[in-house]
Every structure is written in C-alpha cells, then in structure tokens.
Amino acid sequence: MCGFRQYGIRAEGGFAFRNRADDCVGTGRMGLALQREYQEQLRLVQEEIGFRYIRGHGLFCDDMAIYQEYTDESGERQAEYNFTYLDMVMDAYRELSLRPFLELGFMPEKLASGSQTVFAWKGNVTPPKSYEDWGKLVRATLRHLMERYGAEEVCSWPIEVWNEPNLDGFWKDADMDEYFRLFQVTFEAVKTVDPRFRVGGPALCGIRDQEWLSAFLEFCRKEKIPLDFATRHHYCIEAPVYEGRYGYCELRDPDESLKEIHASRKILDSFAEYKGLEFHLTEFNTSYSSRTPVHDTNRNAAYIAYLLSRLGEEYDSYSYWTFGDIFEESGVPFTPFHGGFGLVANGGIPKPTFWTFQFYKQLKGNCVHFSEEAVVVRREDGSYCGVAWNLPMKSGSDTLHLRFDFPARQEREYCLLTKLVDEAHGNPLKLWHDMGEPATLTGGQKKLLRQAAAPYLSSRRLEPENAEVQAEIRLDRHAVLLFELFEVSTESDRGYSYQKAARFP
C-alpha cells in the first residue's frame, strides 16, 4: 500500500516547533567514561551532532571512588573525598564541549543504610545511613567542581536528585516519604553551596507516576521548596517477550504514548507555584531495556523522528538514552549489535537513529511546515531544510510519496540535496546479519559496517514552474530523510561543460 501527500509551502511559515533534539543525551554510568572506546564513541557523536549536556548514573558509585572513610587517631570514623576520577571525566566532557546534567546518585557503599543494588554493576539504591554525611558529600563535590571549573560555569549545570525513585528497583521499597526527605536535604545542601544552582526531580518513570508527581509537588508546596524544574522519563513499548538474552516488543502508537507525558505537564501546571515551570525528559527511548534489538533498527529511527517533532511542545529538553553502547546495566554485551540503547554500536558504528538526531540538528530556522511525517524550516539565507519519515504502525503501508511545492524565483535554478536512511541504506545491522553476525569484529569488518552506516546521498537540479519548485520524495517503510533546497548559480571555469564531460545529449 502506498500513500501520496502534497503540501504547499509558504515562505513565512510560523508553525510552533521547538527543536531541542541536541540539548542533552544520556550515558552509561559515569565511571565508563574512563574507557577509550567510550570516549571515541562520544567524540563521534559530538562531531556529527553536538549535544550541549550529558546525563547519566553513578556519580557517587564506588567505581568513581569519591566517598572514602578512614579511622582517625581517636578511633572515630571520618569521611574524606577523592576527586581524581571525577576530574578526569569532567575534563573529558569539557574537551568535547559538553556540560553535565548532574544526577546525584547512587549511594556510596560506605554511606549506604542497606545492601540493595541495581544493575550488573551494583549501584546501591538505599537511603544514606546519615543524611548529615550525605549533605556533606554533596556540598564537598560541588565546591570542588566550582574551584576547578569556576562558580559561574558549574552553577549552569542542572542538578537532578536520584533516578526513578518510584520504582522499587531504583529506590528501596519505592518509599515515597524517604525520597522526599532525600530531596529536601539534597536541595538545601546544594543551595547552601550557591543559591544559583538549579535543582529538580523527581525523575519518575512509569509506575504510579501521576500519583508520585502530585504527591511530590504537594510536598514541595508544603515545605515551601522553590523547585527549579521537574523531571521524568519516557519509554514507548509494551512489555518485552524474552528469548535468551533479548527482549522483543511492540511499539505503542506514538500519540498514545505521548499522552502519558502530556498528563505530567498538566499536573505540574495545576499547581499555581509551579505553573509553567521547566519540565525535562531526562531519559527517553523506545524500549527501557538495553537488550532490545529494536534499538538497532531503522524502525527505531523513524519512531524517534516522530517523537522529536513533538517532544518540544511541552518539555524544555529531552535526553535520548543513550549516546553509545559502552553500557553495562545488563553486563558486558556479547556482540556489537545487541539491542543496546546507544546511537553508536561498539566498534564506532552509527546506528540509524544516530542520523535521526544528526538530521534534526540541521533544522535551524523558521518552521514553515509541520505534519505527521515531516518538519521543514526556512533558514535565514532563504534555503529550506526538512526532515521526513515513514512510520507505518500497521503492516502493509510500506511506501510514502511526498511532494512539497516551494515558492521560487522563476529565473533561478535550485538544488535538492537528500540524505536517506532506510532498510536498504544506512542500515549496518543488515550487513552484520548477512556477514554471519560475528561476535567480535576484525578491523576490515568494522570498516565495512561503518561504510554501510552512512546515509545515501543524492542530488538533482530543479527548475521552477509558475514560481514554484516541486520537490518529490519517496520514503520506503521506516525511512528517515534529510533534504535541503537552495538556489544555485553555475559559475564554471571558461569552457567547462558538465553535460559534455558526462556525455549527456
């Protein structure tokens, strides 16, 4: 089944479209930033996309070694802090023009009140045995960062308190009152260091999220906490069915999925004190599992393209979880393609969704078209740039034809440039499968997979008719395409003819 849609574009446009696709991206736990492959993947992402902030777990986990204890001469337990690895990680982020969106967690083992952990790397998810010592840890860490990088800079880093406390896997017993205590103590500790810091939460996801958000805001109102922003997470699948290590899932209708986060925005705005407050999605993706093969596919790329067109309507940032596949929540992966969250597969191989973000990065300008399958902007220089996608939620609706009629100057020629990612282009997963799904890659195999990951680039000249240029685009299922339309003026060297060189009649 095919579809055809035609749109007339007006130069003035004026559609409400807030593009925050490059604002923030997620990462595996902070300690992984000490690995070379992690840094190589992050560098690739920053070169091609260029996010502003990065957020992940594990700031206070033991592999970062910040919180330490010793016994003094009188036999008393004393806390001390080791910032060696923190400095290495922050220096590396700054070299790549990234600022941290600081998530404060999880609990250092020596400071924890219990032994419950999450993930293969055992992040402790119990409250502190001493809230006083927790507050000291938070203050000492922020003061160190300010001394090293400057107060003005560090105060621009948003601070989020914990991760998904409404899930008992991430916060012991999903104890609401205990989390509220943690939030209040942490908020006060941060503001004591410098009131310019911006602090938010509660980083909710899924279960009882509306109940939790309402109760959290009621608590902040009661305690007169001047919340700086709110946070939550968003995933878009039905429960996976597992075969071996891998989960296979159905993607929810994206509009139905978005209703969940629309409801959170309404709750926030129902409180007079917090109406219009910044709301950040500090994690989002299709699946919430790092062993879901859909993450590696073109279907994922098209679904995320749709979400990116709409998330800015009510949220001030939305952080894709995650930039790369150096990630160990379920242990070290066995193969380069394993359904990891990342935009980049191990081996430095961009996945299709990588290009969705890279394409959206180009959408800078006045929005002149916004629909179910495309966003188009007009740039300051008069050129046009658009991203289009084909997301068939039902089998059979395979091909979509789009035609955009752009206003044009009759005497000019135009170039239509396109970059295409679909199941036949920019799809390294298929090549990996055809190669026999090797668990480890040779240098030659990595090179081939990187070549297969590149979008298909094409161009053609267009001439106006009746002061319009008609740009026609074909999108097979799960395709994502970037197009640019701009005036060209041929100024060849004396005697040069492209037509003669190419033997065109």
Secondary structure by P-SEA (a helix, b strand, c coil): cbbbbbbbbbcccccccccccccccccccccccccaaaaaaaaaaaacccccbbbbccccccccccbbbbbccccbbbbbbbaaaaaaaaaaaaaaccccccccccccccccccccccccccccccccccaaaaaaaaaaaaaaaaaaccaaaaaabbbbcccccccccccccccaaaaaaaaaaaaaaaaaacccbbbbcccccccaaaaaaaaaaaaaaaacccccccccccccccbbbbcccbbbbbbccccccaaaaaaaaaaaaccccccccccccccccccccccccccccaaaaaaaaaaaacccccccbbbccccccccccccccccccccccccccccccccaaaaaaaaaaacccccccccccbbbbbcccccccbbbbbbcccccccbbbbbbbbbbcccbbbbbbbbbbccccccaaaaaaaacccccccaaaaaaaaaaaccbbbbbbbbbcccbbbbbbbbccbbbbbbbbbbbbbbcccccccccccccc
